[in-house]
Amino acid sequence: MLDTIFTKIINKEIPADILYEDDISLAFRDINPQAPVHFLVIPKKAIPTINDITKEDREVVGHLSYVAAKVAGELGVDEQGYRTVMNCNEFGGQTVYHIHLHVLAGKIMGWPPYTDTAKPLE
Ligand code: DGP
């Protein structure tokens, strides 16, 4: 499996604004924030997409939501609320093939989470 940029962040080969770390996960601010607060929670295990999650990964994947809420609380955005998103593959808008939970906060989120200008692929 090819490493992604997130493996380099996990291995501290490139810098990131890390908000939380433990044995199985890492949370850091998104380099291209789409909200006043936008961070990512990733597993240290390199799982390319949601489709690749195995039964054995369930605890790891559940842990990402636990960490999302913990960091949201530490940043003081938990009571106002926030959006978590995990994109999958091309139509889902995934660009980094190492699963990651986006956590977006600090403004009211729209629904549905796509724009009318988003065109279906040919
Ligand atoms: P997605 O499109 O769901 O695969 O989201 C990938 C996110 O990763 C995107 O919002 C930008 C972020 N990202 C990509 N490269 C880097 C990086 O080198 N550092 C940080 N902090 N974030 C990155």
Backbone and ligand atoms as CSV (ligand in chain L), in Angstrom:
chain,resi,resn,atom,element,x,y,z
A,1,MET,N,N,0.847,-1.192,0.000
A,1,MET,CA,C,0.000,0.000,0.000
A,1,MET,C,C,0.889,1.251,0.000
A,2,LEU,N,N,0.508,2.228,-0.817
A,2,LEU,CA,C,1.302,3.450,-0.891
A,2,LEU,C,C,1.024,4.321,0.330
A,3,ASP,N,N,2.082,4.914,0.864
A,3,ASP,CA,C,1.898,5.857,1.958
A,3,ASP,C,C,1.296,7.145,1.422
A,4,THR,N,N,0.553,7.817,2.275
A,4,THR,CA,C,0.012,9.130,1.919
A,4,THR,C,C,0.742,10.186,2.743
A,5,ILE,N,N,0.375,11.423,2.496
A,5,ILE,CA,C,0.923,12.547,3.267
A,5,ILE,C,C,0.609,12.368,4.764
A,6,PHE,N,N,-0.479,11.677,5.073
A,6,PHE,CA,C,-0.841,11.512,6.489
A,6,PHE,C,C,0.116,10.577,7.213
A,7,THR,N,N,0.700,9.612,6.507
A,7,THR,CA,C,1.722,8.760,7.131
A,7,THR,C,C,2.917,9.622,7.522
A,8,LYS,N,N,3.254,10.566,6.667
A,8,LYS,CA,C,4.384,11.463,6.978
A,8,LYS,C,C,4.056,12.347,8.194
A,9,ILE,N,N,2.800,12.748,8.327
A,9,ILE,CA,C,2.412,13.541,9.504
A,9,ILE,C,C,2.475,12.672,10.760
A,10,ILE,N,N,1.983,11.443,10.665
A,10,ILE,CA,C,2.046,10.519,11.808
A,10,ILE,C,C,3.497,10.302,12.235
A,11,ASN,N,N,4.370,10.153,11.250
A,11,ASN,CA,C,5.789,9.874,11.542
A,11,ASN,C,C,6.601,11.137,11.821
A,12,LYS,N,N,5.894,12.282,11.839
A,12,LYS,CA,C,6.544,13.585,12.119
A,12,LYS,C,C,7.615,13.930,11.087
A,13,GLU,N,N,7.425,13.425,9.892
A,13,GLU,CA,C,8.348,13.758,8.800
A,13,GLU,C,C,7.977,15.108,8.180
A,14,ILE,N,N,6.706,15.486,8.308
A,14,ILE,CA,C,6.307,16.840,7.933
A,14,ILE,C,C,5.480,17.416,9.089
A,15,PRO,N,N,5.523,18.730,9.253
A,15,PRO,CA,C,4.854,19.326,10.410
A,15,PRO,C,C,3.336,19.395,10.251
A,16,ALA,N,N,2.670,19.419,11.374
A,16,ALA,CA,C,1.219,19.635,11.401
A,16,ALA,C,C,0.894,20.262,12.751
A,17,ASP,N,N,-0.233,20.945,12.798
A,17,ASP,CA,C,-0.681,21.563,14.044
A,17,ASP,C,C,-1.486,20.503,14.802
A,18,ILE,N,N,-0.758,19.729,15.593
A,18,ILE,CA,C,-1.360,18.563,16.256
A,18,ILE,C,C,-2.131,19.001,17.505
A,19,LEU,N,N,-3.371,18.504,17.601
A,19,LEU,CA,C,-4.253,18.858,18.710
A,19,LEU,C,C,-4.372,17.732,19.723
A,20,TYR,N,N,-4.161,16.503,19.281
A,20,TYR,CA,C,-4.310,15.337,20.167
A,20,TYR,C,C,-3.587,14.159,19.536
A,21,GLU,N,N,-3.013,13.330,20.387
A,21,GLU,CA,C,-2.362,12.112,19.882
A,21,GLU,C,C,-2.448,11.033,20.938
A,22,ASP,N,N,-2.721,9.819,20.502
A,22,ASP,CA,C,-2.589,8.658,21.381
A,22,ASP,C,C,-2.082,7.494,20.532
A,23,ASP,N,N,-2.128,6.289,21.085
A,23,ASP,CA,C,-1.519,5.138,20.390
A,23,ASP,C,C,-2.202,4.819,19.073
A,24,ILE,N,N,-3.474,5.155,18.957
A,24,ILE,CA,C,-4.198,4.720,17.759
A,24,ILE,C,C,-4.713,5.848,16.882
A,25,SER,N,N,-4.560,7.084,17.325
A,25,SER,CA,C,-5.110,8.179,16.521
A,25,SER,C,C,-4.295,9.453,16.646
A,26,LEU,N,N,-4.571,10.355,15.717
A,26,LEU,CA,C,-3.918,11.666,15.720
A,26,LEU,C,C,-4.959,12.676,15.236
A,27,ALA,N,N,-5.018,13.840,15.879
A,27,ALA,CA,C,-5.898,14.927,15.427
A,27,ALA,C,C,-5.041,16.147,15.142
A,28,PHE,N,N,-5.277,16.775,14.006
A,28,PHE,CA,C,-4.492,17.958,13.633
A,28,PHE,C,C,-5.352,18.865,12.762
A,29,ARG,N,N,-4.976,20.142,12.722
A,29,ARG,CA,C,-5.762,21.107,11.958
A,29,ARG,C,C,-5.598,20.882,10.460
A,30,ASP,N,N,-6.704,21.037,9.752
A,30,ASP,CA,C,-6.688,20.905,8.296
A,30,ASP,C,C,-5.904,22.065,7.685
A,31,ILE,N,N,-5.084,21.741,6.693
A,31,ILE,CA,C,-4.243,22.766,6.057
A,31,ILE,C,C,-5.072,23.742,5.225
A,32,ASN,N,N,-6.281,23.331,4.864
A,32,ASN,CA,C,-7.142,24.149,3.998
A,32,ASN,C,C,-8.524,24.259,4.634
A,33,PRO,N,N,-8.615,25.009,5.753
A,33,PRO,CA,C,-9.842,24.973,6.565
A,33,PRO,C,C,-11.083,25.473,5.824
A,34,GLN,N,N,-12.161,24.748,6.005
A,34,GLN,CA,C,-13.446,25.080,5.378
A,34,GLN,C,C,-14.433,25.653,6.386
A,35,ALA,N,N,-13.944,25.940,7.582
A,35,ALA,CA,C,-14.762,26.526,8.649
A,35,ALA,C,C,-13.785,27.171,9.623
A,36,PRO,N,N,-14.280,28.053,10.508
A,36,PRO,CA,C,-13.371,28.686,11.469
A,36,PRO,C,C,-12.550,27.673,12.273
A,37,VAL,N,N,-13.157,26.552,12.599
A,37,VAL,CA,C,-12.426,25.434,13.212
A,37,VAL,C,C,-12.577,24.237,12.278
A,38,HIS,N,N,-11.474,23.674,11.849
A,38,HIS,CA,C,-11.510,22.509,10.954
A,38,HIS,C,C,-10.293,21.662,11.258
A,39,PHE,N,N,-10.553,20.511,11.876
A,39,PHE,CA,C,-9.443,19.590,12.122
A,39,PHE,C,C,-9.814,18.201,11.638
A,40,LEU,N,N,-8.800,17.362,11.529
A,40,LEU,CA,C,-8.963,15.992,11.050
A,40,LEU,C,C,-8.574,15.035,12.162
A,41,VAL,N,N,-9.296,13.940,12.261
A,41,VAL,CA,C,-8.910,12.868,13.179
A,41,VAL,C,C,-8.638,11.640,12.330
A,42,ILE,N,N,-7.439,11.098,12.457
A,42,ILE,CA,C,-7.055,9.958,11.616
A,42,ILE,C,C,-6.583,8.797,12.479
A,43,PRO,N,N,-6.762,7.582,11.975
A,43,PRO,CA,C,-6.161,6.443,12.679
A,43,PRO,C,C,-4.689,6.361,12.309
A,44,LYS,N,N,-3.868,5.861,13.206
A,44,LYS,CA,C,-2.455,5.657,12.848
A,44,LYS,C,C,-2.327,4.512,11.855
A,45,LYS,N,N,-3.268,3.584,11.921
A,45,LYS,CA,C,-3.301,2.517,10.907
A,45,LYS,C,C,-3.759,3.125,9.581
A,46,ALA,N,N,-3.025,2.829,8.518
A,46,ALA,CA,C,-3.356,3.388,7.200
A,46,ALA,C,C,-4.451,2.557,6.537
A,47,ILE,N,N,-5.688,3.032,6.670
A,47,ILE,CA,C,-6.843,2.400,6.019
A,47,ILE,C,C,-7.225,3.341,4.875
A,48,PRO,N,N,-7.164,2.900,3.613
A,48,PRO,CA,C,-7.343,3.847,2.491
A,48,PRO,C,C,-8.714,4.518,2.439
A,49,THR,N,N,-9.783,3.735,2.518
A,49,THR,CA,C,-11.130,4.311,2.408
A,49,THR,C,C,-12.061,3.623,3.407
A,50,ILE,N,N,-13.239,4.192,3.566
A,50,ILE,CA,C,-14.249,3.563,4.424
A,50,ILE,C,C,-14.517,2.141,3.947
A,51,ASN,N,N,-14.442,1.917,2.646
A,51,ASN,CA,C,-14.707,0.580,2.088
A,51,ASN,C,C,-13.711,-0.468,2.560
A,52,ASP,N,N,-12.560,-0.016,3.041
A,52,ASP,CA,C,-11.509,-0.953,3.468
A,52,ASP,C,C,-11.550,-1.254,4.957
A,53,ILE,N,N,-12.509,-0.673,5.672
A,53,ILE,CA,C,-12.613,-0.924,7.111
A,53,ILE,C,C,-13.023,-2.375,7.345
A,54,THR,N,N,-12.264,-3.084,8.177
A,54,THR,CA,C,-12.586,-4.475,8.491
A,54,THR,C,C,-13.254,-4.545,9.866
A,55,LYS,N,N,-13.753,-5.737,10.153
A,55,LYS,CA,C,-14.378,-5.961,11.457
A,55,LYS,C,C,-13.399,-5.623,12.590
A,56,GLU,N,N,-12.129,-5.936,12.372
A,56,GLU,CA,C,-11.099,-5.692,13.397
A,56,GLU,C,C,-10.843,-4.187,13.589
A,57,ASP,N,N,-11.221,-3.408,12.595
A,57,ASP,CA,C,-10.961,-1.959,12.676
A,57,ASP,C,C,-12.072,-1.207,13.402
A,58,ARG,N,N,-13.135,-1.887,13.791
A,58,ARG,CA,C,-14.305,-1.166,14.290
A,58,ARG,C,C,-13.990,-0.308,15.508
A,59,GLU,N,N,-13.153,-0.846,16.405
A,59,GLU,CA,C,-12.830,-0.087,17.617
A,59,GLU,C,C,-12.016,1.160,17.261
A,60,VAL,N,N,-11.090,0.999,16.331
A,60,VAL,CA,C,-10.259,2.128,15.890
A,60,VAL,C,C,-11.135,3.212,15.264
A,61,VAL,N,N,-12.043,2.799,14.407
A,61,VAL,CA,C,-12.883,3.779,13.704
A,61,VAL,C,C,-13.831,4.472,14.686
A,62,GLY,N,N,-14.371,3.734,15.619
A,62,GLY,CA,C,-15.218,4.339,16.645
A,62,GLY,C,C,-14.439,5.334,17.495
A,63,HIS,N,N,-13.183,5.025,17.725
A,63,HIS,CA,C,-12.320,5.892,18.521
A,63,HIS,C,C,-12.172,7.276,17.879
A,64,LEU,N,N,-12.259,7.334,16.560
A,64,LEU,CA,C,-12.102,8.627,15.876
A,64,LEU,C,C,-13.206,9.596,16.300
A,65,SER,N,N,-14.417,9.089,16.450
A,65,SER,CA,C,-15.517,9.961,16.894
A,65,SER,C,C,-15.332,10.380,18.344
A,66,TYR,N,N,-14.826,9.457,19.153
A,66,TYR,CA,C,-14.542,9.791,20.555
A,66,TYR,C,C,-13.529,10.941,20.622
A,67,VAL,N,N,-12.471,10.837,19.816
A,67,VAL,CA,C,-11.431,11.870,19.819
A,67,VAL,C,C,-11.979,13.180,19.252
A,68,ALA,N,N,-12.813,13.080,18.211
A,68,ALA,CA,C,-13.422,14.288,17.633
A,68,ALA,C,C,-14.172,15.070,18.718
A,69,ALA,N,N,-14.978,14.385,19.499
A,69,ALA,CA,C,-15.764,15.048,20.546
A,69,ALA,C,C,-14.856,15.591,21.651
A,70,LYS,N,N,-13.829,14.831,21.979
A,70,LYS,CA,C,-12.903,15.267,23.034
A,70,LYS,C,C,-12.193,16.567,22.620
A,71,VAL,N,N,-11.680,16.601,21.400
A,71,VAL,CA,C,-10.962,17.792,20.927
A,71,VAL,C,C,-11.938,18.957,20.736
A,72,ALA,N,N,-13.138,18.664,20.218
A,72,ALA,CA,C,-14.156,19.726,20.077
A,72,ALA,C,C,-14.436,20.363,21.440
A,73,GLY,N,N,-14.498,19.554,22.467
A,73,GLY,CA,C,-14.701,20.072,23.825
A,73,GLY,C,C,-13.531,20.939,24.264
A,74,GLU,N,N,-12.333,20.465,23.990
A,74,GLU,CA,C,-11.138,21.233,24.388
A,74,GLU,C,C,-11.060,22.568,23.648
A,75,LEU,N,N,-11.583,22.599,22.430
A,75,LEU,CA,C,-11.569,23.838,21.646
A,75,LEU,C,C,-12.792,24.714,21.946
A,76,GLY,N,N,-13.713,24.190,22.760
A,76,GLY,CA,C,-14.870,24.978,23.181
A,76,GLY,C,C,-15.956,25.113,22.134
A,77,VAL,N,N,-16.025,24.158,21.196
A,77,VAL,CA,C,-17.056,24.245,20.156
A,77,VAL,C,C,-18.118,23.148,20.312
A,78,ASP,N,N,-18.020,22.367,21.370
A,78,ASP,CA,C,-18.912,21.219,21.515
A,78,ASP,C,C,-20.352,21.618,21.789
A,79,GLU,N,N,-20.570,22.657,22.585
A,79,GLU,CA,C,-21.947,23.031,22.928
A,79,GLU,C,C,-22.664,23.682,21.748
A,80,GLN,N,N,-21.964,24.539,21.018
A,80,GLN,CA,C,-22.573,25.147,19.812
A,80,GLN,C,C,-22.844,24.075,18.775
A,81,GLY,N,N,-21.915,23.151,18.664
A,81,GLY,CA,C,-22.069,22.038,17.733
A,81,GLY,C,C,-21.093,22.085,16.578
A,82,TYR,N,N,-21.073,20.997,15.858
A,82,TYR,CA,C,-20.091,20.851,14.783
A,82,TYR,C,C,-20.558,19.759,13.836
A,83,ARG,N,N,-19.864,19.629,12.739
A,83,ARG,CA,C,-20.160,18.622,11.714
A,83,ARG,C,C,-18.977,17.679,11.620
A,84,THR,N,N,-19.225,16.375,11.604
A,84,THR,CA,C,-18.163,15.424,11.270
A,84,THR,C,C,-18.509,14.792,9.928
A,85,VAL,N,N,-17.474,14.610,9.115
A,85,VAL,CA,C,-17.649,14.084,7.757
A,85,VAL,C,C,-16.489,13.161,7.435
A,86,MET,N,N,-16.800,12.022,6.826
A,86,MET,CA,C,-15.732,11.181,6.290
A,86,MET,C,C,-16.061,10.926,4.824
A,87,ASN,N,N,-15.261,11.486,3.941
A,87,ASN,CA,C,-15.493,11.351,2.507
A,87,ASN,C,C,-14.959,10.010,2.006
A,88,CYS,N,N,-15.650,9.444,1.021
A,88,CYS,CA,C,-15.218,8.157,0.473
A,88,CYS,C,C,-15.141,8.213,-1.046
A,89,ASN,N,N,-13.931,7.999,-1.535
A,89,ASN,CA,C,-13.678,7.877,-2.972
A,89,ASN,C,C,-14.074,9.145,-3.745
A,90,GLU,N,N,-14.056,9.024,-5.048
A,90,GLU,CA,C,-14.145,10.208,-5.907
A,90,GLU,C,C,-15.446,11.005,-5.720
A,91,PHE,N,N,-16.573,10.330,-5.771
A,91,PHE,CA,C,-17.850,11.037,-5.653
A,91,PHE,C,C,-18.034,11.617,-4.252
A,92,GLY,N,N,-17.406,11.004,-3.270
A,92,GLY,CA,C,-17.485,11.532,-1.909
A,92,GLY,C,C,-16.557,12.704,-1.674
A,93,GLY,N,N,-15.670,12.957,-2.629
A,93,GLY,CA,C,-14.754,14.088,-2.490
A,93,GLY,C,C,-13.462,13.758,-1.766
A,94,GLN,N,N,-13.131,12.463,-1.676
A,94,GLN,CA,C,-11.905,12.080,-0.974
A,94,GLN,C,C,-10.679,12.401,-1.832
A,95,THR,N,N,-9.684,13.022,-1.211
A,95,THR,CA,C,-8.440,13.329,-1.934
A,95,THR,C,C,-7.222,12.674,-1.286
A,96,VAL,N,N,-7.308,12.373,0.000
A,96,VAL,CA,C,-6.206,11.688,0.681
A,96,VAL,C,C,-6.709,10.301,1.077
A,97,TYR,N,N,-6.018,9.278,0.576
A,97,TYR,CA,C,-6.509,7.904,0.736
A,97,TYR,C,C,-5.928,7.237,1.987
A,98,HIS,N,N,-6.264,7.862,3.094
A,98,HIS,CA,C,-6.005,7.388,4.470
A,98,HIS,C,C,-7.191,7.951,5.234
A,99,ILE,N,N,-8.096,7.109,5.686
A,99,ILE,CA,C,-9.367,7.630,6.213
A,99,ILE,C,C,-9.141,8.707,7.268
A,100,HIS,N,N,-10.034,9.673,7.277
A,100,HIS,CA,C,-9.932,10.787,8.214
A,100,HIS,C,C,-11.321,11.356,8.453
A,101,LEU,N,N,-11.559,11.686,9.708
A,101,LEU,CA,C,-12.817,12.321,10.084
A,101,LEU,C,C,-12.590,13.824,10.099
A,102,HIS,N,N,-13.297,14.540,9.207
A,102,HIS,CA,C,-13.265,16.004,9.253
A,102,HIS,C,C,-14.139,16.455,10.422
A,103,VAL,N,N,-13.690,17.447,11.156
A,103,VAL,CA,C,-14.523,18.077,12.180
A,103,VAL,C,C,-14.552,19.572,11.871
A,104,LEU,N,N,-15.758,20.063,11.581
A,104,LEU,CA,C,-15.943,21.458,11.162
A,104,LEU,C,C,-16.827,22.158,12.180
A,105,ALA,N,N,-16.399,23.349,12.594
A,105,ALA,CA,C,-17.137,24.061,13.638
A,105,ALA,C,C,-16.919,25.551,13.503
A,106,GLY,N,N,-17.680,26.304,14.301
A,106,GLY,CA,C,-17.475,27.749,14.355
A,106,GLY,C,C,-18.410,28.519,13.443
A,107,LYS,N,N,-19.257,27.811,12.709
A,107,LYS,CA,C,-20.317,28.477,11.951
A,107,LYS,C,C,-21.446,27.475,11.733
A,108,ILE,N,N,-22.612,27.991,11.364
A,108,ILE,CA,C,-23.756,27.103,11.152
A,108,ILE,C,C,-23.561,26.379,9.821
A,109,MET,N,N,-23.665,25.077,9.855
A,109,MET,CA,C,-23.440,24.258,8.668
A,109,MET,C,C,-24.700,24.207,7.806
A,110,GLY,N,N,-24.506,24.206,6.506
A,110,GLY,CA,C,-25.645,24.054,5.616
A,110,GLY,C,C,-25.986,22.589,5.391
A,111,TRP,N,N,-27.200,22.379,4.888
A,111,TRP,CA,C,-27.606,21.032,4.491
A,111,TRP,C,C,-28.511,21.143,3.281
A,112,PRO,N,N,-28.327,20.411,2.208
A,112,PRO,CA,C,-27.347,19.344,2.055
A,112,PRO,C,C,-25.923,19.897,1.907
A,113,PRO,N,N,-24.936,19.049,2.133
A,113,PRO,CA,C,-23.551,19.523,2.185
A,113,PRO,C,C,-22.870,19.592,0.830
A,114,TYR,N,N,-23.640,19.788,-0.234
A,114,TYR,CA,C,-23.050,19.975,-1.554
A,114,TYR,C,C,-23.727,21.181,-2.195
A,115,THR,N,N,-23.081,21.724,-3.228
A,115,THR,CA,C,-23.641,22.905,-3.871
A,115,THR,C,C,-24.319,22.499,-5.172
A,116,ASP,N,N,-25.202,23.379,-5.642
A,116,ASP,CA,C,-25.887,23.111,-6.910
A,116,ASP,C,C,-24.918,23.112,-8.077
A,117,THR,N,N,-23.742,23.725,-7.859
A,117,THR,CA,C,-22.774,23.800,-8.953
A,117,THR,C,C,-21.952,22.518,-9.069
A,118,ALA,N,N,-22.086,21.643,-8.070
A,118,ALA,CA,C,-21.336,20.383,-8.145
A,118,ALA,C,C,-21.890,19.564,-9.311
A,119,LYS,N,N,-21.046,19.247,-10.268
A,119,LYS,CA,C,-21.509,18.546,-11.451
A,119,LYS,C,C,-21.244,17.046,-11.326
A,120,PRO,N,N,-22.187,16.214,-11.767
A,120,PRO,CA,C,-21.879,14.788,-11.799
A,120,PRO,C,C,-20.753,14.523,-12.784
A,121,LEU,N,N,-19.925,13.536,-12.489
A,121,LEU,CA,C,-18.831,13.216,-13.416
A,121,LEU,C,C,-19.391,12.514,-14.625
A,122,GLU,N,N,-18.738,12.719,-15.751
A,122,GLU,CA,C,-19.184,12.088,-17.032
A,122,GLU,C,C,-19.039,10.567,-16.914
L,1,DGP,P1,P,-10.539,14.744,1.749
L,1,DGP,O1,O,-10.825,15.617,0.559
L,1,DGP,O2,O,-11.787,14.344,2.506
L,1,DGP,O3,O,-9.669,13.559,1.389
L,1,DGP,O4,O,-9.728,15.671,2.755
L,1,DGP,C1,C,-8.349,15.763,2.803
L,1,DGP,C2,C,-8.032,16.935,3.683
L,1,DGP,O5,O,-6.666,16.850,4.059
L,1,DGP,C3,C,-8.217,18.284,2.993
L,1,DGP,O6,O,-9.245,19.006,3.682
L,1,DGP,C4,C,-6.877,18.982,3.137
L,1,DGP,C5,C,-6.147,18.144,4.159
L,1,DGP,N1,N,-4.728,18.032,3.918
L,1,DGP,C6,C,-4.141,17.567,2.784
L,1,DGP,N2,N,-2.800,17.594,2.914
L,1,DGP,C7,C,-2.548,18.082,4.164
L,1,DGP,C8,C,-1.347,18.339,4.892
L,1,DGP,O7,O,-0.231,18.137,4.432
L,1,DGP,N3,N,-1.489,18.841,6.150
L,1,DGP,C9,C,-2.705,19.068,6.704
L,1,DGP,N4,N,-2.731,19.559,7.955
L,1,DGP,N5,N,-3.854,18.832,6.056
L,1,DGP,C10,C,-3.775,18.346,4.796
